[in-house]
Amino acid sequence: MLELGVKFLISYFIGSLMGAMIVGKLRGGVDIRTMGSGNAGGTNALRTQGFLFALGVVVIDVGKGVVGAGVVPGLELPFVPQDPDISRTWLTIACSAAAVFGHVWPVYHGFQGGKGAATFVGTLIVLAPILIVGVLLVWISVVALTGYVGLATMTAATSLPIWVAATRLPDDQPLFIYLVVMAGCIVYWHRSNVARMRAGNELRNTRLMLFGPRGTTNTNEHN
């Protein structure tokens, strides 16, 4: 249990490194939490600071998911021996979840972070890279049809456990459980988007819509 606890915390601390804050410091102290929607995610970064700033944010936020899932579980740590009673698969799943939780509740920034999507995608690059194709297709389709970025993120996340259940169980039961938990969390973390959609005042990104008006719009962050 010591190995599990220590590596879970390491992944959480890595996940707490917010891309928006890191890139902002490199850009002379820019804090996008005081701009736009106030969300420390890639969409708000793109809207308020431009493409290169947003690209740096996304690379860091996805990258820490990759590190949490792909590097931390295999670390050889002093005074923390490998526990033969802990499944390597479940250890990887736990570290993946910890990285996402760190992004949402970053210890370095008052536990006020993003909505977990980018870091979740980073963990999928390690756990099941083939699923990235499906995530992107679903996300692009929903945004193109509706213009709702948050809805696209929730739909893409919830489609994953359904796909795995239909095609890969029982061999991938740990992955399935992880995807179910993450889908539920991502929907919960986007509850403000759901409330705005129900009220009819959720903002759309019409520039990404296949059928709809073209123009400058704001979007609600999903990272």
N, C-alpha and C positions, 0 to 999 in steps of 0.2 A: 504493500500500500504506500510505502514511502516513495517509491519510484513514481507511482501514479500521481500522488499529490504534488511532488516537486515539479514534475514535467507539466502537469496541468497548470500550475502557477506560472511557470516559465512561458508557456504558450499564451496565457492570459496577459502577462506583462508585455509580451511582444505585440499582441493584438491591441493593447492600449496605446501603442505608438500611432497617433493619428496622422495620416498622410497630409491632411489639410494644415495641421499645425506645423509639421516639419517643413513643408514647402513654404508656408507662410513666413516662418523664421528666416529661411534662406532668401526670401524676397523682401527682407527689411522689416520684418515684424507684422506682416499682413495677417489679420485675424478674420477669416471669412464668417466667423460666428457673429460678427457685428454687421454683416452685409447680407443683402438679399433676404433669403428665408431664415438665415441664422444657422443652417445645418452645415456641419463640418463634413460634407460629402462631395463627391465628384461633380454632381450636377450643379450645385451652388457654386462650386469653384469655377466651372466652365462659364456660368452665367455672369459671374462677378469679376473673374480674373483672366479669362481666356483659355484657349486650348492647351497651351504648354503647361500652365499651372495645373489645370485639371488632369492632364496626362500624368504629371508627377504624382498627384494625389492618388489616382487610380492605380498606378504602378505600385506604390507603397502599400495601399490597402489590400490589393490582390496579393502582393508579395508576402505580406505577413501571414496570410492564410496558407500560402505555399510552405513557408518556413514552419508554421505551427503544426501543420499536418505531415510535412515531409522530412523535416530536419530534427525537430525536438524529440519525437519518440525514439529516435536512434542514438541520441546523445549518450556518451559515456561520461557520467558525472562523478567527481570524487565524492566518496562517502555515501554514494547512492547506488548500491549494487542493483543489477538487473533482477527483477522479481520473476522467478519462473512460474509463479501462480497467476500472473497477469497476462492475459491474451494480448499479443502484439497488435492484433486488429482492433481490439477495444481500446487499447492505449492510444492508438492513432486517432480513433474516433473521438476520444475524450479530449485529446490535445487540439483537434480540429474545432470542436465546440468551444473550447476555452479561448481560442484565437478570435472567434466570432463574438463571444461574450465580451472580450476585452475591447473590441471595436465599438460595441454598443454602450458599454459601461466602462470607459477608460479611467483607470485609477489616477492617471496623471492630469486629468482634465475635469475633475469633479464629477466623474461618472456620467458625463454628458457627451455622448458620441453620436455616431451615425446609426443607420438602420440595418447594417450587417450584410447587405447584399454583395458588395465587392469582395469582402473577406471570405464570405461563404463560397463564392466562385473560386477564390484562390484555393480553398480546401478541396474543392471538387477536381481541380487540376491534378492533385495528388491521388485522391481517393478513386475517382472514376472519370478520367479526362474525356471519355467518349460522351458523357452526359453534357459536356459544355456545348456541343453542337445543338442538342435539343433545347437547352436553356436559351441559347441565342435565337433560335428559330421561333420559339414561343414568344420571347420578349419582343423581338422585332415585329412579329405578326400583330400582337396586341397593341403595341404603340402605333403601328401603321394604321390600324383600324379605328382606334379610339383616341389616341393622343395622350392617354393617361399613363405616365411613367410608373407611378406607384402600382396601378392595377397590373401593368405588364410584369413588374417585379414579383408581385404576389402570385400571379398566374403561373409564371415560369417556375417559381419555387414549389408550388403545390402540384405541378405536373410531374415533377421528378419522382416522388414516391409512388405515384400511380403507374408511371412507366416501369419502374424497377419491379413493382409488385406483379405487373403483367408479363414481364419478360425474363426476370433474373432470379426470382425467389425459387427455392429456399437458399440458394448458394450465397446470396448477398444479404442475408438477414441483418447483420450489423449495419451495413450501409443503408438499408431500408429504414431501420429505426432512426438512424441519424437524420435521414432526409425528412422523415415525418416530423421529428422534433424541430428541425430547422424551418420547415415549411410553416408549422404552427407559430414559431417565434417570429418569423418574418411578417406573417399576416398580423400578428399582435403589434409588432413594432411599427406597422403601417396603419394602425387603427385610426390615426388622425386623418389619413388620406381617405379611409373608408367613410368616416363621418362627413368629410367634405363632399364626397361623391353622392352620398345619400341626401345631403342638403342642396346639392346642385351647384356648389360653388368651387369644386375642385378645378384647378387650372390645367389646361391642356397645352401640350407642345404641338401646335398645329403644323409646324415646319416638318415634323417627322411623319405626319399623317399621309396616307395614300390617297384618301378621299376626304377633302376638307379644305377650309380656307388656309391660305398661306399668310404668314405674318410673324411678327415678333411676339412671343408669348413667354410666360414664366412656367417653370415646372416645379413640382414638389419633390424634394430630394429623396433618394432611395438608397443611398450608400451607407 
